[in-house]
Amino acid sequence: MGSPLHFKDRIDSAQGYKHISYRVGSNLYSSLPQLIPSSEVDQLERNLSASFLPSLLMAKILLFKPPPCAFHSLHHHARTNISSSSFFFLLSSPSNPSYLSRSFLHVSPPTRPLRLPFTVRAVESSSKEREEAKIEAGDGALRSVYASKASEEFPSGEFEMEEFGWLRQFVVKLRMLIAPPWQRVRKDSVLSMKLRGQISDQLKTRFASGLSLPQICENFVKAAYDPRITGIYLHIEPLTCGWAKVDEIRRHIIDFKKSGKFVVSYMPICGEKEYYLACACGELYVPPSAYVSLLGLTVQQTFLRGLLEKIGVEPEIQRIGNYKSAGDQLARKTMSKEVKEMLTVILDNIYGNWLDVISSTLGKSREDVEEFVNSGVYQVERLKEEGWVTNILYDDEISSLLKERIGQKDKKSLRTVDYSKYSRVRKWTVGLGGGGKQIAVIRASGSISRTRGPLSSPGSGIIAEQLIEKIRSVRESDRYKAVILRIDSPGGDALASDLMWREIRLLAESKPVIASMSDLAASGGYYMAMAAPIIVAEKLTLTGSIGVVTGRFSLQKLYERIGFNKEVLSRGKFSEFRAADQRPLRKMKFPKILGRSKRPRKAFVDRPDEAELFTKSTQNTYRLFRDKAAFSRSMDVDKMENVAQGRVWSGRDAASRGLVDSIGGFYHAVAIAKLKANIPQDEKVRLVELSKPNPSLQDVLTGIGSSLIGIDKAAKQVLSDVSAISGVQARMDNILFEGLGEATDEEQILTLIKNFLSSL
C-alpha cells in the first residue's frame, strides 16, 4: 500500500475531457471507461493522491461487497473478472460528491499487484431482473436481455504488429516459394493501390470492377507482414464513398505504419475527403497542376415537386416522422425546418471531425486550419508553404524517388504490384492464417428488397430471402462461435427488414451477434442492426432514421393532357386503393360558378375513407418499427420516440442516445465478438466470409463491359432500384454529403433519373 501513485493525463482536443492514467509501482492503469471533465480533474487527483497515503487517513473509506463485475487494465490487455468476494474502497470527496459512485479501489491479496480502475462497468443483473426482462415472442420463444442497465467497456481490437520468430519466417519463405504464379510477388516490390470513386463493402471477384473495402483493408494487413513488400504507394483520386469507409481505410494506413515501412500518397485532385485520407500517410505529394478544392463541405437535397407539377403528376406521400426526409423530394419544393435542423447537425459533426483530425495530424490549431480553409485555397504552392503537403512532384518523379530509396536506381521502372494482383495473395502465404475457432461474417450492402427482381444482379442489394437462408444456416451450424453482421444500407422494403430482424433475433439466441455499421445503416438498415445485442458504428456512420414512408401518384392531369383514359372495374370498398392512379385519394373539391359545381369531363367517386386508410396503415408500420426498436434497445417507448421520428444521427450522436453501443471499425467488432464468445483476445480466429461471391459468366461479361462502357453498371443499378420499390419503405433519402466538385456530371444525371423513375 506504500507504493507511490503517479498520475499522467492527456486532453482530448475534440471533447475537452481528460483521460487519466496512473501508476502504482510498476503497474500502469487507465480510466478508459470514464471520461471526467478536465475542469474537475485536478481536484479529483488531489483527493485520490491523498487517499493513497500509507495510513489512508485523509480518505473517507466505505467497505462493501459488490456483485461480480469487470474492469480494464493497461498492464494486462485482457479484461479481468473480479470475484464477488473482492472488496472495494469507495473514495469520497467532500468537495465533489458527484464522483462518490465512480472512484473505486480494489484491494487484492498481497501476492497480486494492486489494480485501480476508476469505474466499474457491466454489473451483472440479478436473476429476478433477468426473468422480468424476458418477453414472450409470438411463437412462445423467450427473448433474452439485449442491453444491460449499466454500460460496458469493450476491447478496442487495435492492431498490434506481431514479431515472427525464425521458424515462422522460414515457413513463410517456404510458402512463398511454392505459391502459384498468380500469387507470387517479386522481392522489394511496392504495393500500388489507386483509391477512387465508390468503394463497396462487399467482397468482389477478380472479374468484377470497382474497389472492395474488405480487400483494401486486408491488403494493408498482408503488406505489413509481407517481407517482399517494402512500402505502399497510394494514388488517391476523388472519392464518392462515405466518411465511415474513409475512416476505416485511414485507420489501416496508420496501423500499417507500425511495421516501419513507408506509405506515400499522390493526390492530383485535392478535396476534403481525399486530403483527410492522404494526410494519414507519411508523405503526401501533389503535381504542380493539381486541382485544389479545400473550400468546405456541403449538403444538398434534390426536389422534384415542381417538375412533377409541370407534367401533371401529383404525389400523395405519407411519411411518419418529423425528420423523415424520404418522400420530401417528391412532396416538397424546399427543405422542411426539421430536416434542415437534422442535416445541419450532421454537417457540423462531419466538418468538426475533419477540422479536429487535420489539425491533430498537422500539429496545428483547429482555428488555424479553419482559417486556412476559409481563405479560399486553390494554389498548390500554398499547400507546400503551409506544410500541408510534403512536396510538389509529378508521378514519375515520385517513382524515381522511391527507386532510389529502395535501391532500384538501375531499374527502368519501379517494381510494383497492383491492388488487383495483390488481392489474390492469401493471408496464409504471409503467415497470417487464422486459428481453429471460426467467426462468421455476413455482409449486407445496398437497398433492401424481399425477393430478387428481374433486373437484379448478384451483389446489387440486400435480398431478404437470400440473407435469411444464410442466417439460418449459421444458426444451425456449430462451427461458428460468433457472428458479425456487417451492414451498409440506406434501407428499403419494411416487410423485408422485419423478416430479417426476426431471423437475426433468433440467431442471437444461439450465439453472439455483433452488428458492425459501415457508411450507412439507416431506416431499414438500422431495423436489421437493432436485432443484434451489440451495435458498433463508426463515428460518422449515418444511422437511425427510424421512420417509414409510402406514397402513390395521381396521374389525372397527366392523362388529361396526353388524352389517355383509364377505367377500373372493382369489387370491394378499398379495392381501387392502389390501382386507381387516374384520381387522387382525397375528396375532390370543385369550384362553384353561379351556384353550380364546375366538374371535370368525367365524374369521379369521392373516397375520403381511402385517405384515412392510407394514413392509418403507414402509422401502424411506424409504430411496429418504433416499438421493436425500443424493445431491442431496452428503452421506454417514449424515450425511443424522442430519438426516432425518422431522424438520421451520426454514429457518435447515436451512441450518446443509446442507439449504438460502441464506436469503432470492423476489427473492433471482431474483438467484441471474441469477448462475447469467451475467446481470449490474443487467440487467433478464422473469419469466414459467408457473402463471398463466386465468379460467374455474368461477372466476367459485366467486368469487361464496365471497362468499355462505364455507365452500364450505374444505369443497371438505377433500373434495379426502381423495380424493387413497392409498398411501405423504411429507407433514407438520397442526401449527398460532399465536398465541392466531387460528384461528376454523369453521377448527378443518373441520380436525377433514379429519383424521377422512383416516383413513377
Secondary structure, 3 states (H helix, E strand, C coil): CCCCEEEEEEEECCCCEEEEEEEECCEEEECCCCCEEHHHHHHHHHHHHHHCCCCCCCCCEEEECCCCEEECCCCCCCCEEECCCCEEEEECCCCCHHHCCCCEEEECCCCCCCECCCCCECCCCCHHHHHHHCEECCCCCEECCCCCCCCCCCCCCCCCCCCCCHHHHHHHHHHHHHCCHHHCCCCCEEEEEEEEECEECCCCCCCCCCEEHHHHHHHHHHHHHCCCEEEEEEEEEEECCCHHHHHHHHHHHHHHHHHCCEEEEECCEECHHHHHHHCCCCEEEECCCCEECECCEEEECCCCHHHHHHHCCEEEEEEECCCCCCCHHHHCCCCCHHHHHHHHHHHHHHHHHHHHHHHHHHCCCHHHHHHHHHCCECCHHHHHHCCCCCEECCHHHHHHHHHHHCCCCCCCCCCEEEHHHHCCCCHHHHCCCCCCCEEEEEEEECCEECCCCCCCCCCCCEEHHHHHHHHHHHHHCCCEEEEEEEEEECEEEHHHHHHHHHHHHHHHCCCCEEEEEEEEEECHHHHHHCCCCEEEECCCCEEECCCEEEEEEECHHHHHHHCCCCCCCCCCCCCCCCCCCCCCCCCCCCCEECCEECCCCCCCCCCHHHHHHHHHHHHHHHHHHHHHHHHHCCCCHHHHHHHCCCCEEEHHHHHHCCCCCEECCHHHHHHHHHHHCCCCCCCCCEEEECCCCCCCHHHHHHHHHHHHCCHHHHHHHHHHHHHCCCCCEEECCCCEEEECCCCCHHHHHHHHHHHHHHCC
